[in-house]
């Protein structure tokens, strides 16, 4: 497919691909803002969806085109030619699917209870479609039945407006609809019920055992017109008795028939809750009390206009400005609200809790991905929400039987990916001055750090070996090399949190242990390699391979030896020393970006967007181009960042080279195109790259504004010649968050040839609390 063909991006026109600079503006000096294209990322392997949501909203309504293949993790793929219906919850950019709750199918003709297959849309309730339109907060499409469907949202409700042709029609609620995965075994949905009361309110509940195993969803739905009749269907599509007011079982459905569906549109409004039906009813009553669809759509558009105004850019091409607006949109979809109107939510202990009004609970923390750039970006452009997320993660750490979250979805610890990178988000927040009770989280963080008997999810396996050997052995635990490296990074973050709790001895131990990453780095070959429990290395090492025994398991997490070698983020100078100094390190980075883009047959599709063996389509490499700056070669960072910004993103449905991963892929573009990036978020500093736009204005909150100016910028001028901060010369190749957060003007002078800017050791970025000697 298209995205797979884009894997091999070797050499060639990296800088020329930028195209000529455009004079147009993207919301600077009073001009109209560039609109995001919500279809960017819905093709290829982006896994985003185009339906409406509010920023970080609970309801994320939208069309479902497929629920049974990897590229339909979000329920939608731009290449699909038919729509199943419109469900109320989606995941944006993830590599695993879930959600798709409460599917609504407006149609005409004979009642069909199953969707049919994607490749045969003439069977089942699937419908071909046309005239599809999506914008922040609003979606519209024409279905082949003649129904014109419109969607909008509030925080906790989804609103539908269906224009039926004259004649009979019906609306099917498929409450059995969900992601289907070949790995799922046994009963995947149970404890389901549907009922309609005397006032015509349809309610339902179910439990789902997909990715977030055991999650609950409850809904309450009202229609603007009373149906002519209602028919319920139980398991195996068995009809309920005539006149039934409800049904119970596992896979349930209900059909609402209208003898005359034409005329005034039929409006549907649905509230949802993870707590109970009462919470869903309360959402419906408070957020959608009437039937004014247009008012709700206008409010949603205004909410997005305000949020997307936080970053404005001038220059670049029209496509690049669209990419920027679209990336920012994707950055503001998750984490998602998880608190009912009355403050109730389901905690990580699976109990119902009450959240304070100013500290709601959230779901969808894709932390293995988002700790790298999304959360750092939010501390700049959404500081109030970043504080909410911080306090929420403190609370989740206290409540979870696993301590600090790994990948939380709907109050469930999925244990997906490796490490427990919520500690990075917390440590970064503390370093940036965000107020939270970090000491309250420390007891469970300490258990994760030191107690080998503390309960493990898949994300924290092998800690005992890590404690005893200083690394996770490849013959004992899968993904051992990456685990060693990422556990070491979490040690670094936990050391900062230990200090916040006053546990100095623990902080010292963790800081020392954070250098365990060296134990899987073979200084002789200069690669991160699998090491066995007897201390020996994999003898027939091949950095292209994913592991020493590909038939059993991998030694790296969504990476190979090339990509994992540069995973270190917090002790870059220690890494450079381990490689033999600046020149040797720079040479190995050069080799990474210039190696043949060969992957083994068992490589997952996540390893995509290759420049040599660098893989931009997945998170472990996102900081790597910036590492040149630590070795005194910032010009190579600048050239490569400009290349990645122009080659890895485009204003097309397949415009993201890999999964968006709840905003991480987008956040990389936002920050890198502004000219700086957080290699180590915990250090609260940003390393300079190459600004893509001529001018940017970033709203920082509390009335502060950051202006970024790139004078002399051009497609063939990616090199920083000098920097000024608030009008004064700035020789450092980095800047602290504390400086940026105050607001001001960051001015880059750009040129066509590399300069000596930032090469002096005193001007290189700090790492592990120091600059090179």
N, C-alpha and C positions, 0 to 999 in steps of 0.2 A: 504494500500500500504506500501512499505518498510519504507518510512519516518515516517508514522503514527505508525508503530510498534516500531520505535526507540524512541517514546515519553517517555516511561517508562524505565529509566535507573537508577535503584535503587541499592544503596549499591554496594557490590561486588568488582570486580577487577578493580577499578579505576586506581590504579597505575600500576598494572600488565599489563594492556591493552597496555602500551607503547611498550612492546617488547624489545628486546635487542638492545643496541646501535650499529650502523653500522659504520665501519671505513671509508666508502666512503666520498667523498667531494662533495659539491654543490658550485662550482665556487670559491673555495678557493685555494690559492697557485698555480694558473695557470691551474687547471683542468677544464674540460668541465662543463658548468653549467647544473644543472638539468632542464629539460624542463617542462613547465607547461602542464597539461592535461586539455584541454579546455572543455572536457566533464564532469569534476567535476562540480556539481551544475546543470547540465541539466536534472537530474532525481530527484526523490523525490519531495520536495517542493522548490528546489533551485532557479528555474525560470531563470537560465542563458541561454545563447545561444552560439553555437560554431563557429559562422561565423566570418569573418575577420573584423577588425577595426584597425585604428591607435590609439595610446594612446590619449584618450579624443577626438577622431575624430567625425566629423559630420555624415559621412556615416558609418553605422554599418550593413554591408551586411551579409546575411546568409539564411539558409534554414528555411522554415516554414513548420511545420508538422501539426499544428492545430491552430485555432484562436477562439475557442469557449468554452474553459473550463479554470478554474482557474489555473491549472498547466501548461497552455500554455500561460501565460501572456507574455512571451518573444517570442511567436510564435513557440517555439520548445520544445519538450520533448523527452528525450532519449528512452522512451519505445514505442514511436509511430513507426509504420512500414511503413509509406509512407510519401512522401514529396509533398507538394502542388507546391512549386516553391521557388524562391529566391527574398526576398524583401530587401530594402535598408536601413531601419531604424528599430532598435530594442531597447527594454529596457532590462537591465541586472538585474535580481533578484528582480524586483518589485512585489508587491502584487496586482497591478491593471495593466491591459493591455492597450496598445495603440500602435501607430506607424504602422509598417509593410507596409510602403509605397512602391509603384511601384513594384508589384510582377511580376517577369519574369519567364515564364514557357517554357523551351525548351523540345520539345517532337516530336513524330511521330504519324502517323495514322490519324484517323478522328478527326476533330476539336471539342474539348469539351470546353464549355465556363464557366462551373461551376466545382468546385473542387470535389464535391461529399463528402460523409461522411467518417470520419476517420475509422469507422468500416466496410466500404465497399469500399476498394480502387480500385475495378475493375470498378467502375463507376466514371465518371468525369475525370478531368485532373490529379488527384493524381497519383503518381508513387511510387511503391516500390523501394527500393534502397539497395545498397551494397557498400563495399569498401570505407566506409566513413573515411575521414582523416581531422583532423583540427590541426593547429598550429598557433601561433600568426601571423596574417597578411595573412594567406592563408588557403583555404578550398577546398576539392575535394570530389566528390561522383559520383558513377556510378548509373544511373537511369535505370529502367526496360525497357525503350524505347531503350536502347542501347547508350544513350547520356552520355558521360563523361563530367561532369561539374566541372569547376575550378573557384574560386573566389579570388580576392584580391582587395585592396583599396588604394586610396590616402585619404587626409583629407576630401575632399568634393565629391569624385567620387567613384563609384563602378565599378569594371572591371570584366567581365565574359569572360570565354573562353569555348566554347562548341564544343566538338568533336562528330559529328553526324556520324552514320553508312552511308554507301552508300544508296542513294535513297532520296525520298522526306521527308521533315521535316518542322516544323514551330515553331515559337516562339510567345507565347501569352503574352501580357502585360495586366494583370488584374488590372486595376486602381480602381476597386471597392473593392479590397481586403483590409481587415482591421480586427481588433479585434471585435468580436461579443460578446455582453454581454446581459444577460437577463434583466438587469436593464435599458438598453437603450430604450428610447421611441422617436417616431417621426423620422424625417429625420436625419440621422447620417453623411451622406456625401452629399455635394451639391457644386454648383458653379464649376463643373468639366468641363474640356475641354481637348481634345486631337487633335493634328494636326501634319502633316508631311509636311516639306517644300521641295523645289526643290532640295536641296542638300541631302535629305534623313534624315535630323535631325528630330526626333520625340520629340515633346514637350508636356507637360501636366501640368495642375494645378488643385487643388481641395481644398475644405475646409472640415475639419473633426470636428465633434461634439461628440467625444468619451470622454475620460478623460480630455484632454486639449481641452476644448470646444472652437471651432472657430479657431483652428490653421490652417494655410495654408501650403501646400507643393507644390513646383514647380520642374519640372525636365526637363532635355534635354538629349536625348539619341542618340547615333550613333552606327551603325553596320559596321563591316569591309567588309561585302558583301551586295550588293543591293538585297533586296527580289524580288522574281518573281512577287508577288502581295501583296497588303495590303488591309485588310478589317477591317472597324471600326464597333463597336457595341454600341448602346446607351442603355438607361434604359430598363430593362426587356430583355436584350440581343437582342434588335431589330436591325437588320442590317441597316447600313447607306446605302444610295443609291450607286450603283456601281460607282466606280471611285472617291468616296468622299475623300477629303484630310483632313478630320477632323470630329469631332463630339462634341456636347456639351450636358450637362445634369447633372446627378448626379452619377450614377454608370456606368462607361464606360470601354470599353475594345478595344483592337486592336490586330489583328493577322497578323503576318509577315510570308508569305509562301515562301519556297524555293523548287523549282522543283527538285533540286539536292543539298541536304544539306551536303553530304559527302565531302571528300577531305580535303582541308585546313579547320581548325577550324573556326567557326563563333565567332568573338569577339564582345562583347557589352560593351559599356562604358556609364555611366550615371552620370551626375552631378545633384546635388540637391541644393535647396535654400528655405528658408522660406519667402523670400522677393518677388522674381519674377522670371520669366523664364530667363530674362537677367542674373540674378545672377547664375542660373544653367548653362547657356551657358558659362559664364565666367569661372566657375569652370572646365568645360569640356575642354575648350581651354587652360587653364593655367596648369592644373594638369594632363591631359591625352591627350597631343597633338598628339601622334602617336598611334601605335598599339603594343607596346612592353610590353606585359603582364608580361613576366619573369622579366624584369627590374623593373616594379612596385612591383612585389611580393618580389623581392630581397630587394628593398628599405624598404618595410613594415617589412620584417623580421629583417633587421638591426635596424630599429627604435625601435622595441620591444626588441631586444637583448640589446640595450643600456639602455633602461628603466628598464628592469628586472635585470640588473646587479647592480642595486642600493642596493640590499640586497643579500648577499651571506652567506650561512650557511654550517657548517660542523658538522657531527654527526647526531644523530637521526637515524631513519630508512629511507630506500629509499622512502617509501610511504610518510613519513612526509616531506621529502625534496620536493617531488612532490607537496604535499599539499601547502607548503610554496610558491613555484614558481607559482602555480595556483592561490593562494590567492592574491599574488602581482599583477598578471595579471588582476584579477577582480577589484582590487583597482584602476587601471589606465584606466578604461573604461568611467567613468563619474566623474564630469560633462562633457557634450559633447559640442563641438564647435558649435556656433550658428551664426557665422559671415561670410558673403560672402567675396569673394576675395577682394572686394573694401572696406571692413569695414562696410558695411551696415548690419543691423540686426533689428528684430522686438522687440521693447521694451515691458515692462510690461504694458505700456499704450496703446499697440496695434498700436503704430505709428512706422514708420521706422526712425531709428537713424543711426548716423555714429560713429563708435568706433575708438579711436586712435589705431595706428598700434600695440602698445605695450600693449594694454588693450582690447583684443577681448571680445565679449559677449559669454556666455555659457548657456546651457540648462541642464535640468535633475538634478536639485538640490533636492535630496531626504533627506531634512534637518532633519526631525524628526529622521531619522536613522543615517545619516552620521556625524552629529555634534559630536557624541560620540567618534568615533575612526578614521573614514576615514579622516576627515579634520585635526585632530591632526597628523595622520601619514604623510599626505602630507606636513605639515609644516616642518617635519623632512627630508623626502626623496625627496620631490618635492617643495622646498621653492620658486622657481621662479613661478611655476604654482599656488602654494598656494597664492602668492601675486596677481596673475592675478584674481583668484577667489574672493579674498577679494575686490579688486577694482571693480570687476563686481557686487558683491552683494551691495556695496555702491551705485552704479549707479542704480541697480534694485530697491533698497529701495527708491531712489529719484523718480523713474518713476512710480512705482506701485500705483494704487489707494488704495491699502491695506497697503502700507508702507513696512516694512521688510518682505521678502518672507517667505512663509510657505512650499510649494512644487511646485516649478516652473518647468513647462514643455513646451518647445517650445514657450516661451514668454507668457505663460498663467499661472495665479495663480490658481492652482487646489483647494487650500484650504484643501488639503488632510492631515489627521492626525491633531494633536492639537499643540498649541503653535506657535511661530514664531521664530524658532531656528536659523534662519540666524543671529540673534543678538548674539548668542553664538559663531558662527564662526567668526563674526567681533570682538567681545570682546576678544576672544582667540588670534586672529591675532594681535590685538593691544598689548596685554600682551606679545606677543612673538617678538615684535619689527618690524612687517611688516608695511611698510609705505603705508598709504592710507589716503584719506581725510575723516576721520571718522566724523568730524564735519558736513560735507555736508549731511550725512545720518541722523543726529540727529533730524532735524525738523519732519520728518515722523516717526522716531522711537518714538519721544516724543508724537506724536499724538496717536500712538498705545499704549503707556504707560499710558496716562492720559485722552485722549479725548474720552468720552463715545459715542460721536456721529460720531467718525471716522468709516469709512466703514469696516464692518466685513466680513471675509470669514467664512466658517464652522470651520476653525482652531482657531478662536478667539472669538467664541460665549460666552456669559455670562460674559463679562468683567465688565459690570455695577454692577452685583451682587458681583463680586470679589472685586471691589472698595468699595462697601457699606458694605458688610458683612465680607469681609476678606476671603471668600471662594465662590465657585460656588455651589449653592444648587442643590441637587439631584432631587428635585421635579420640577425644572425649566429647567435644561439644561442637555442633555445627556453627559455621560462620565465626570461627574462633579468632581469626586475625582481626576482623572488624570489631568484634566484641572487645578484644583487648584494647584497641585504640579508643573506642567510644566510651568504655568504662573509665579509661584514663581521663578523658575529657570531663566526664561527669565527676570524677574525683576533684578535678580543678574547680569546677563549679561548686561542689559541696564544701570545699575548703573555704570558699568565700562565705557560704551560709553558716558554716561552723563559727567563723569569726563573728557573724551577726548574732549568733546565740551565745557568744562568750566562751565557746569551747576551743581555746587556743591550742591545746595539745592535739585535739582531733584535727584542727585545721592544718597543723604542721605535718601530721601523718598523711593526710589526704593530699597535701601539696607535693610531698615527696613521692607518694604513690602515683600521682598523676603523670609521672615520667615513665610509667610502665610501658607506654607505647613503644619505647626503645627495644623492649624485649621481643618484639616480633619484626624488628628491622635488622636485616642482615647487612652489616656495614661492608662486607666483602662484595656482595652483588648490588648493594644499594636498592634493595627492594623489600617491601613488607611481605614476609613469607610465612607459611604455616610452620609452626613448631610443635613437636610432639611432646608427650609427657615425660619422655626420657631426656629431653633437652636437645634432641637432634632436629635438624631442619629437613624439610622435604628435599630429598636428594635430586630428583629429576625436575627441578623447578622450571616452570614456564609461566612468565607473568601474564600471558594471554588467558590462561586457564582460570576457572572460577574456584578450583579446589584440587586437592591431591587425589581425591577419589570421587570423580564426578558422578559415579553411579549411586553413591550414597548421599553425599551432602556437599555443600559449598563451604569454602573457608572464608569467603568474603560476602558481605551483604550488598547485593545488587551491584557488584563491582568485580574487577579482577585485580591481579597483583599490581598492574600499572596504576590503576586509579586509587587503590587503597594505600599505596606507598606515600601519598601526599595528604593523607587524611588529617594529620595533626594540625590543630588550629591554635593551640594555646602555648606551645613551646617551640616556636619556629626556629629560634636560634639554636636550641638544643638539637633540633632536627638537622639543621645546617651543619653543626659540628659533627654529628653522627655520620654525615655524608662526606666529611672531609673538607669543609669550608665553602666559602661563597662560590668559587669557580666550579667546584665539583657539583654543588647543588644546582647552580644555574644550568650546567651541562645536562644534568638528569631531567630538569624541567624541560629543556629544549628537546630531549629525547622523547619525553611524554607527548609533546605537541607535534612531533614530526614522525613518530613511529607509524608503521602501516596500520590502517584501521581494520585490523583483523580481529574477529571475535569467534569464539568456539561455537559449535552448533547448539550447545545447551545454554547459551547466553540469554537471559530474560530480555524482553523488549524494553525494559526500563533503561538498559544501557544503550542510550541513543544519543544523537547529536554529537558524533565523534569528530574531533579535530586531532588527528593522530590517534592516541589512546585516551586523550581527555574526553570525558563524556558529559556534555552539558545537560543532557536529557534526564539526569538523575542527580540527586543532591550531594553525594559525597565529594564531588569535584567543584562545587560552586565557588569555593574560596580560592581554588588552586592558582588561577591566573594572577591573583594578587600576591602570590608568594615571591615572585620575582623581586618585588619591592624590598623584601627583607634581605635579599642577597645583593642589593646595590644595583639592580637592573630594572628600575621602574619603567623605563621606556618600553620594555617587553610586556609589562603589565598593560601599559596604555594601548599598545597596538593590538594586543589580544582581546582586551575588553571591548574595544571598538568593533573588532571583528565579530565577537560573540553577539554583541547587541544587534548587529546588522544581519548576521547569517542565521541565528537561532530563533529569531522572532519575525513574523510577517503578519500582515493584516488580512489573513485568510482563515478559514475554519481550521486548517491544519497548521496554524501559525505558531503553535508552541511545540518545541522539539521533543517534549516528553510530557508526562502527567503534570498538570498544574499544581497538584498536591496542596489543595486548600490555600492557594495563594503564594506558596514559596517560589515557584518558577516565575511568577509575575513580580514578586517583591524583588527578586534578583535584578530584573530589568529596571524596575523603578529606581532602585538605589544606584545601580551601575550607570544608568543613563544620566543620573544627577551628578556623577563623578566621584562617588565614594562608596565603600562597602565595609561591613563589620566582619572581618576575617575571624576574630574571636569575640563574639558578642559579650562574653563575661567581662572583657577588659574595658568595655564602653568606649572604644575608639574606632575610628573609621579610616581605612587606608584609601588614598586617592587612586583613581583610575583614569578614565578619559570621559569627560562629560559629552553626551551625545547632542544635546540641545544648546543653542546659543544663549538661551536665558531660561531660568526657571525660578518660580516663586513657590515656596513651600510654607503653608500655614502650620505653625507649630503648636497652636493652642495658647491660651492665656494672652492673646493679642500679639504674640511674637511671630515674626516672619523671617524666613531664611531666603536670601536671594543668591542664586548661583549664576554667574556670568562666565561665558567662555568666549573670550575675544580672539578673533582670528580663526575661529573654528571652521572646519570644512571637512568634507569626506576624506580628503588626503592629508589632513592635518590633525592627527589624533594625539600628538605628543605635547605634553605639558612643558612649557618653557619656564614659567614662573607662576607663583601664586601670591595673592594678596588677600588678607583677612581684615575686613573693615578698613580698607585703604592702606594697611601697613604690610610691608613685605613679610612673607611667611615661607620659611625655608624647609619646614618639616613636610614630609610626604604623608602626613596623617593629621587628623584633627580629632579632638575629644568630643564626646557627646555633650559634655558640660558646656563647651564652647558653642557648638551648633545650636543647642537648645535655647541659648540666650537670644538667638536671632542675629541677623547681620548680613553682610555681603561677602561671599566667597568668590573671588575672581581668579579665573584661570587665564593665562596667556598661552594660546595654543600655537603649534607650528608643525611644519612638514618634516622636520628632522628631529631625532632624539636630542635631548639636552642633558646637562648634568644635574638638573633639579632632582633633589631627593636622594642623591647617590651617596652623600657623605654618611658615615656611620651614625653620627650624632642626629641625623635627620630621618633615619629609618624608623619604621613603626615599632613601638614597644611590644614585647612578647614575654610572657612569664614574668611580667613586672620589670623588665629591663630592656635596654637597647644594647646592640653589640658593643663589646669593648674595643 
